[in-house]
Amino acid sequence: MRTDRYNNALSALGTALDTLDHAFTGLTKVIGDDGQPLIEARGVEPRLTDPWRRLLARIDEEMVIWARTFRKAYGVKPPVSAEGEDAEEPEDADPYAQAEDDDWDRAETAAERDVAA
């Protein structure tokens, strides 16, 4: 049945992402002779990281589309905000836009405090 293949493939992707997360976390925990994580001291060659980043970007873009398709197909209600009102999020909104804006706002506030001091 096609639905079974879909569910099996979805499960395999979830397992692969969990494995990726485990490997990533394991790499960040490798400690050098100085007691510091080696990843922070040595980094990783761009010839390795560049294709990894391209792959992750492609996957991320597809997952945004998949989630949007799911919401359109099943009419999932937007999440409820902390104030109890429905959160308003346009279907085509960039999921990262607000996070980036928040970072800029925090950076400006910190810079303003430094100038005032």
C-alpha positions as CSV (number, residue, x, y, z in Angstrom):
1,M,0.0,0.0,0.0
2,R,1.3,3.5,-0.9
3,T,0.4,4.9,2.5
4,D,2.5,2.2,4.2
5,R,5.5,3.2,2.0
6,Y,4.9,6.8,2.8
7,N,4.7,6.2,6.6
8,N,7.8,3.9,6.4
9,A,9.8,6.6,4.5
10,L,8.6,9.2,7.0
11,S,9.8,7.1,9.8
12,A,13.1,6.4,8.2
13,L,13.6,10.2,7.7
14,G,12.8,10.8,11.4
15,T,15.3,8.1,12.4
16,A,18.0,9.6,10.2
17,L,17.4,13.0,11.6
18,D,17.7,11.6,15.2
19,T,20.9,9.9,14.2
20,L,22.2,13.1,12.7
21,D,21.4,15.0,15.9
22,H,23.1,12.3,18.0
23,A,26.3,12.5,15.8
24,F,26.3,16.3,15.9
25,T,26.0,16.3,19.6
26,G,28.7,13.7,19.9
27,L,31.1,15.8,17.9
28,T,30.5,18.8,20.1
29,K,31.3,16.7,23.1
30,V,34.8,15.5,22.0
31,I,37.1,17.1,24.4
32,G,40.8,18.0,23.7
33,D,43.8,17.8,26.0
34,D,43.1,21.3,27.2
35,G,39.6,20.3,28.4
36,Q,37.9,22.3,25.7
37,P,35.7,20.9,22.9
38,L,37.9,20.2,19.9
39,I,35.3,21.5,17.5
40,E,35.7,24.9,19.0
41,A,39.5,24.8,18.8
42,R,39.8,23.1,15.4
43,G,36.6,23.8,13.5
44,V,35.8,21.8,10.4
45,E,37.2,22.1,6.9
46,P,34.9,24.1,4.6
47,R,35.2,21.4,1.9
48,L,33.2,19.3,4.3
49,T,30.9,21.9,5.9
50,D,29.9,23.6,2.6
51,P,28.1,20.6,1.0
52,W,26.6,19.7,4.4
53,R,25.2,23.2,4.7
54,R,23.8,23.0,1.2
55,L,22.1,19.7,1.9
56,L,20.6,21.0,5.2
57,A,19.4,24.1,3.5
58,R,17.7,22.1,0.8
59,I,16.1,19.8,3.3
60,D,15.0,22.8,5.4
61,E,13.3,24.5,2.4
62,E,11.5,21.3,1.5
63,M,10.2,20.8,5.1
64,V,8.8,24.3,5.1
65,I,6.9,23.5,1.9
66,W,5.8,20.1,3.4
67,A,4.4,21.7,6.5
68,R,2.6,24.4,4.4
69,T,1.1,21.6,2.2
70,F,-0.1,19.7,5.3
71,R,-1.7,22.8,6.8
72,K,-3.5,23.5,3.4
73,A,-4.6,19.9,3.0
74,Y,-5.9,19.4,6.6
75,G,-6.7,23.0,7.6
76,V,-4.8,22.8,10.8
77,K,-5.8,25.6,13.2
78,P,-3.0,28.0,14.1
79,P,-1.5,27.5,17.6
80,V,-3.0,29.4,20.5
81,S,-0.7,32.2,21.9
82,A,0.1,32.6,25.6
83,E,-2.6,35.2,25.9
84,G,-5.2,32.7,24.7
85,E,-5.8,34.5,21.4
86,D,-5.2,32.7,18.1
87,A,-1.8,33.3,16.7
88,E,-1.9,34.9,13.3
89,E,0.6,33.6,10.8
90,P,0.1,34.1,7.1
91,E,0.6,30.9,5.1
92,D,3.4,32.2,3.1
93,A,5.3,33.9,5.9
94,D,9.0,33.3,6.3
95,P,9.3,31.1,9.4
96,Y,12.7,32.7,10.2
97,A,11.8,36.4,9.7
98,Q,10.6,37.0,13.2
99,A,13.6,35.2,14.8
100,E,16.0,37.4,12.8
101,D,14.1,40.5,13.7
102,D,14.2,39.6,17.4
103,D,18.0,39.1,17.2
104,W,18.4,42.6,15.6
105,D,16.2,44.2,18.3
106,R,18.2,42.6,21.1
107,A,21.5,43.7,19.4
108,E,20.2,47.2,19.1
109,T,19.1,47.3,22.7
110,A,22.5,46.0,23.9
111,A,24.3,48.6,21.7
112,E,22.0,51.4,23.0
113,R,22.9,50.3,26.6
114,D,26.6,50.4,25.8
115,V,26.3,53.9,24.4
116,A,24.3,55.1,27.4
117,A,26.9,53.7,29.9
